Amino acid sequence: MNEKVKGFLKPLAESLLAVFIGFFLGAIILLAFGYSPFEAYYWLLRGSLGSTSGIASTLSYATPIMLTALTFAISARTGIFNIGAEGSVYFGAIAAIIFTNIYGNVLFGLLMGMLVGAMWGLPAAFLKVFRGVHEVISTIMLNWIAWYAVLYLVTGPYANPSDPNKTILVPESARLPLLGGSNLSVGFILAIVASIIVYYILWHTELGFGMRASGMNPKGAEYGGIDPKKAIIWSFVIGGFASGLAGAVEVMGRPPTYAISQGMANINGYGFDGIGVALVGRNHPLGIIFAAMFFGMLRAGTTMMQIGAGVPLEIIYVIQGIIVVAVAIPGLIDIFKNLRRVRA
């Protein structure tokens, strides 16, 4: 069998097996609590894929986590653990709100969200490259700095004077168009395009080759004329663009909010969810597209699973957690294998 085809089919088969195991373990939990797994999964699928609105909700939920997953995947391919997507989402969202209210332009709002998100990734990149600070430590700390900085803007200068539960609204002229009258915006298409662009960069450009080579063997890459430090900085920048876009898309294309809600509840957690999506997609930009849809399906079907099968929300979250962990394990194994190879 062709090695390229084998390299594609093997991860796919492992991921599908992990999905089956996750749902099987979830079924055991449901039976243990006295619920029918067949009924529960039926309503899960019906709620997420059984109607036009359900599919729109699935894809809408998938949009921001697809973009934040790219942030983690790019860093993983470069041999680092950038978990700072959360902070870039916050700054991308608030930047979109600020600049759309100044200029009222869709394109400018998206570009500024991406730019500010990328800029927020630079401190961790410089700390890693010039001071040797581990990116996990710096990005965790920077996430909290981003949280409180943006929370100040949300509750202070950009609070909505007519509605204390959210910020000022994105003006109508700067809102992303909705597809087919649903709650799904063209942000989903932008996320797909971003995934394809990242794939092209990583596998079809000199920059991407240098990033992947640095991730596989930094010393070997440096011996071959590749600068690992440059690769790390670019991974943070490109990842920041993706997460900043996630924040901008979420506030510019999520009806009826079109703002950051109180406590930033509508943009909170997307960066961390993206890590799971990246692992399920095996840190491949094209795999991430389908992994994000899978996560979106789990989230969109929650309500119908509660109503139709009578499963409490807490049990649903347990089931979803088990499925996600099971599906993410192959991706984790890949990362640990790569780390062992780099250190050898």
C-alpha positions as CSV (number, residue, x, y, z in Angstrom):
1,M,0.0,0.0,0.0
2,N,1.2,3.5,-0.8
3,E,2.9,5.0,2.3
4,K,1.0,8.3,1.8
5,V,-2.4,6.5,1.7
6,K,-1.3,4.3,4.7
7,G,-0.3,7.4,6.6
8,F,-3.8,8.8,6.1
9,L,-5.9,5.6,6.7
10,K,-4.1,4.6,9.9
11,P,-4.9,7.8,11.9
12,L,-8.4,7.8,10.4
13,A,-9.0,4.2,11.6
14,E,-7.6,4.9,15.0
15,S,-9.8,8.0,15.4
16,L,-13.0,6.1,14.3
17,L,-12.1,3.3,16.7
18,A,-11.7,5.9,19.5
19,V,-15.1,7.4,18.6
20,F,-16.7,3.9,18.9
21,I,-15.0,3.3,22.3
22,G,-16.1,6.7,23.6
23,F,-19.7,6.1,22.7
24,F,-19.6,2.6,24.0
25,L,-18.2,3.8,27.4
26,G,-20.8,6.5,27.4
27,A,-23.5,3.9,26.9
28,I,-22.3,2.0,29.9
29,I,-22.6,5.2,32.0
30,L,-26.1,5.8,30.7
31,L,-27.2,2.2,31.6
32,A,-25.6,2.5,35.0
33,F,-27.9,5.5,35.7
34,G,-30.9,3.9,34.3
35,Y,-31.1,5.6,30.9
36,S,-31.4,4.0,27.5
37,P,-28.2,4.7,25.4
38,F,-30.1,4.1,22.2
39,E,-32.7,6.7,23.0
40,A,-30.1,9.2,24.3
41,Y,-27.9,8.9,21.2
42,Y,-30.9,9.0,18.9
43,W,-32.0,12.4,20.4
44,L,-28.4,13.6,20.4
45,L,-28.1,12.9,16.6
46,R,-31.6,14.2,16.0
47,G,-30.9,17.5,17.8
48,S,-27.6,18.1,16.0
49,L,-28.2,16.6,12.5
50,G,-31.9,15.9,12.3
51,S,-33.0,19.3,11.0
52,T,-31.8,22.4,9.2
53,S,-31.6,24.4,12.4
54,G,-29.8,21.5,14.1
55,I,-27.2,21.3,11.4
56,A,-26.8,25.1,11.5
57,S,-26.3,25.0,15.3
58,T,-23.7,22.2,14.9
59,L,-21.7,24.1,12.4
60,S,-22.1,27.4,14.3
61,Y,-20.7,25.8,17.4
62,A,-17.9,24.2,15.4
63,T,-16.7,27.6,13.9
64,P,-14.8,29.2,16.8
65,I,-13.3,25.9,18.1
66,M,-12.1,25.0,14.6
67,L,-10.0,28.2,14.6
68,T,-8.7,27.9,18.1
69,A,-7.8,24.2,17.3
70,L,-5.6,25.6,14.5
71,T,-3.6,27.6,17.1
72,F,-2.7,24.5,19.1
73,A,-2.1,22.4,16.1
74,I,0.3,24.8,14.5
75,S,2.3,25.0,17.8
76,A,2.3,21.2,18.2
77,R,3.6,20.8,14.7
78,T,6.4,23.3,15.7
79,G,7.2,21.3,18.8
80,I,5.6,23.6,21.4
81,F,2.5,23.7,23.5
82,N,0.8,27.0,22.9
83,I,-2.3,27.0,25.1
84,G,-2.8,30.8,24.8
85,A,-5.6,30.7,22.3
86,E,-8.0,31.7,25.0
87,G,-6.4,35.1,25.5
88,S,-6.3,35.8,21.8
89,V,-10.0,35.0,21.5
90,Y,-10.8,37.6,24.2
91,F,-8.7,40.3,22.5
92,G,-9.9,39.4,19.0
93,A,-13.5,39.7,20.2
94,I,-13.1,43.1,22.0
95,A,-11.0,44.4,19.1
96,A,-13.8,43.6,16.7
97,I,-16.3,45.4,18.9
98,I,-14.2,48.5,19.3
99,F,-13.1,48.9,15.6
100,T,-16.5,48.0,14.1
101,N,-18.0,50.7,16.2
102,I,-15.4,53.1,14.9
103,Y,-15.5,52.3,11.2
104,G,-18.6,50.1,10.8
105,N,-16.9,47.8,8.4
106,V,-17.0,44.0,8.3
107,L,-13.5,43.4,6.8
108,F,-11.8,45.9,9.1
109,G,-13.4,44.3,12.1
110,L,-12.1,40.8,11.1
111,L,-8.7,42.1,10.3
112,M,-8.3,44.0,13.5
113,G,-9.5,41.0,15.5
114,M,-6.9,38.8,13.8
115,L,-4.1,41.4,14.2
116,V,-4.8,42.0,17.9
117,G,-5.0,38.3,18.5
118,A,-1.7,37.8,16.9
119,M,-0.1,40.6,18.8
120,W,-1.2,38.9,22.1
121,G,0.7,35.8,21.1
122,L,4.0,37.7,20.8
123,P,4.9,38.1,24.5
124,A,4.8,34.3,25.0
125,A,6.8,33.8,21.8
126,F,9.5,36.3,22.8
127,L,9.7,34.8,26.3
128,K,10.2,31.4,24.8
129,V,12.8,32.4,22.2
130,F,14.8,34.9,24.1
131,R,14.4,33.9,27.8
132,G,13.7,30.2,27.6
133,V,10.4,30.5,29.5
134,H,8.2,27.5,28.9
135,E,5.3,28.3,26.8
136,V,2.8,26.4,29.0
137,I,3.6,28.6,32.0
138,S,3.7,31.9,30.0
139,T,0.5,31.3,28.1
140,I,-1.5,30.2,31.2
141,M,-0.5,33.4,32.9
142,L,-1.1,35.6,29.9
143,N,-4.6,34.0,29.5
144,W,-5.5,35.4,33.0
145,I,-4.0,38.8,32.1
146,A,-6.1,38.8,29.0
147,W,-9.2,37.8,30.9
148,Y,-9.0,40.6,33.4
149,A,-7.9,43.2,30.9
150,V,-10.8,42.5,28.5
151,L,-13.2,42.1,31.4
152,Y,-12.3,45.6,32.4
153,L,-13.1,46.9,28.9
154,V,-16.4,44.8,28.8
155,T,-17.7,46.1,32.1
156,G,-16.2,49.6,31.9
157,P,-15.5,51.7,28.8
158,Y,-17.4,49.5,26.4
159,A,-20.3,48.4,28.5
160,N,-23.8,48.8,27.0
161,P,-25.5,51.8,28.7
162,S,-28.9,50.4,27.8
163,D,-28.2,46.8,28.7
164,P,-25.8,46.0,31.6
165,N,-25.6,42.3,30.5
166,K,-23.3,42.9,27.6
167,T,-21.1,45.3,25.7
168,I,-22.1,47.8,23.1
169,L,-23.3,46.0,20.0
170,V,-21.5,45.3,16.7
171,P,-23.2,47.7,14.3
172,E,-25.5,46.2,11.7
173,S,-23.2,47.3,8.9
174,A,-20.4,45.2,10.4
175,R,-22.3,42.0,11.1
176,L,-21.4,38.8,9.2
177,P,-24.1,37.7,6.7
178,L,-26.2,34.6,7.8
179,L,-26.5,31.6,5.6
180,G,-30.0,30.6,4.4
181,G,-31.8,32.6,7.1
182,S,-30.3,30.4,9.9
183,N,-28.1,31.3,12.9
184,L,-25.0,30.1,10.9
185,S,-22.9,33.0,9.6
186,V,-20.3,33.0,6.9
187,G,-17.8,32.8,9.7
188,F,-18.0,29.0,9.2
189,I,-16.8,29.4,5.7
190,L,-14.0,31.7,6.9
191,A,-13.0,29.0,9.4
192,I,-12.9,26.4,6.6
193,V,-10.8,28.7,4.4
194,A,-8.4,29.4,7.4
195,S,-7.9,25.7,7.9
196,I,-7.1,25.2,4.2
197,I,-4.7,28.1,4.3
198,V,-2.9,26.8,7.4
199,Y,-2.6,23.4,5.7
200,Y,-1.1,25.0,2.6
201,I,1.4,27.0,4.7
202,L,2.5,24.0,6.8
203,W,2.8,21.5,3.9
204,H,3.4,23.6,0.8
205,T,5.7,26.5,1.8
206,E,9.2,26.9,2.9
207,L,8.1,28.5,6.1
208,G,5.8,25.6,6.9
209,F,8.5,23.1,6.2
210,G,10.8,24.9,8.5
211,M,8.2,24.9,11.3
212,R,7.5,21.2,10.9
213,A,11.2,20.3,10.7
214,S,11.8,22.3,13.9
215,G,9.0,20.5,15.6
216,M,10.4,17.1,14.6
217,N,14.1,17.8,15.4
218,P,15.2,21.3,16.3
219,K,18.9,20.5,16.3
220,G,18.7,18.7,13.0
221,A,16.6,21.6,11.5
222,E,19.2,24.1,12.7
223,Y,22.0,22.1,11.2
224,G,20.1,22.1,7.9
225,G,19.9,25.9,7.9
226,I,16.5,26.4,9.5
227,D,16.1,28.8,12.4
228,P,14.0,27.2,15.1
229,K,13.5,30.5,16.9
230,K,11.9,32.0,13.8
231,A,9.7,29.0,13.4
232,I,8.5,29.4,17.0
233,I,7.7,33.1,16.6
234,W,5.8,32.4,13.4
235,S,3.8,29.6,15.0
236,F,2.6,32.0,17.7
237,V,1.8,34.7,15.1
238,I,-0.2,32.5,12.8
239,G,-1.9,30.8,15.7
240,G,-2.8,34.2,17.1
241,F,-4.3,35.2,13.8
242,A,-6.6,32.1,13.9
243,S,-7.7,32.6,17.5
244,G,-8.2,36.4,17.1
245,L,-10.4,35.6,14.1
246,A,-12.4,33.2,16.3
247,G,-13.2,35.9,18.7
248,A,-14.1,38.4,16.0
249,V,-16.3,35.9,14.2
250,E,-18.1,35.0,17.4
251,V,-19.2,38.5,18.2
252,M,-19.8,39.6,14.6
253,G,-21.7,36.5,13.5
254,R,-23.6,35.2,16.4
255,P,-27.2,36.3,16.5
256,P,-28.9,37.7,18.4
257,T,-26.0,38.8,20.8
258,Y,-23.5,40.6,18.5
259,A,-21.6,41.6,21.6
260,I,-19.6,40.1,24.5
261,S,-22.1,39.1,27.2
262,Q,-21.7,39.6,31.0
263,G,-18.8,37.7,32.4
264,M,-17.7,37.0,28.8
265,A,-19.7,33.8,28.9
266,N,-20.3,33.7,25.2
267,I,-16.5,33.7,24.3
268,N,-15.2,31.8,27.4
269,G,-13.6,28.4,26.9
270,Y,-13.2,28.3,23.2
271,G,-9.4,28.3,23.4
272,F,-9.4,25.3,25.7
273,D,-12.0,23.4,23.7
274,G,-9.8,23.9,20.7
275,I,-7.1,21.8,22.3
276,G,-9.4,18.8,22.4
277,V,-10.5,19.5,18.8
278,A,-6.8,19.6,17.7
279,L,-6.0,16.4,19.4
280,V,-9.1,14.6,17.8
281,G,-8.0,16.0,14.4
282,R,-4.5,14.7,15.0
283,N,-3.1,18.3,14.8
284,H,-3.8,18.3,11.0
285,P,-5.7,21.4,9.7
286,L,-7.9,19.3,7.5
287,G,-8.6,16.7,10.2
288,I,-9.5,19.6,12.5
289,I,-12.4,20.6,10.2
290,F,-14.2,17.3,10.8
291,A,-13.2,17.1,14.5
292,A,-14.7,20.6,15.1
293,M,-17.9,19.4,13.5
294,F,-17.9,16.4,15.8
295,F,-17.6,18.6,18.8
296,G,-20.3,20.9,17.5
297,M,-22.6,17.9,17.1
298,L,-22.1,16.9,20.7
299,R,-22.8,20.4,21.9
300,A,-25.8,21.1,19.6
301,G,-27.5,17.9,20.5
302,T,-27.4,18.5,24.3
303,T,-30.8,20.2,24.6
304,M,-32.7,17.5,22.6
305,M,-30.9,14.8,24.6
306,Q,-32.3,16.4,27.8
307,I,-35.8,16.9,26.5
308,G,-36.2,13.7,24.4
309,A,-34.4,11.1,26.5
310,G,-34.8,12.9,29.9
311,V,-31.0,12.7,30.6
312,P,-29.9,15.3,33.2
313,L,-27.5,17.9,31.9
314,E,-24.8,16.7,34.4
315,I,-24.9,13.2,33.0
316,I,-24.7,14.5,29.5
317,Y,-21.6,16.4,30.3
318,V,-20.1,13.3,31.8
319,I,-20.9,11.3,28.6
320,Q,-19.5,14.1,26.4
321,G,-16.3,14.2,28.5
322,I,-15.8,10.5,28.2
323,I,-16.3,10.6,24.5
324,V,-13.9,13.5,24.0
325,V,-11.2,11.9,26.2
326,A,-11.4,8.6,24.3
327,V,-11.3,10.3,20.9
328,A,-8.4,12.6,22.0
329,I,-6.1,9.8,23.2
330,P,-4.6,8.9,19.8
331,G,-3.6,12.5,19.3
332,L,-2.0,12.6,22.7
333,I,-0.1,9.5,21.9
334,D,1.2,11.1,18.7
335,I,2.5,14.1,20.7
336,F,4.2,12.0,23.3
337,K,5.9,9.9,20.6
338,N,7.1,13.1,18.9
339,L,8.5,14.4,22.2
340,R,10.3,11.2,22.9
341,R,11.8,11.3,19.4
342,V,13.0,14.9,19.8
343,R,14.6,14.2,23.1
344,A,16.3,11.0,21.9
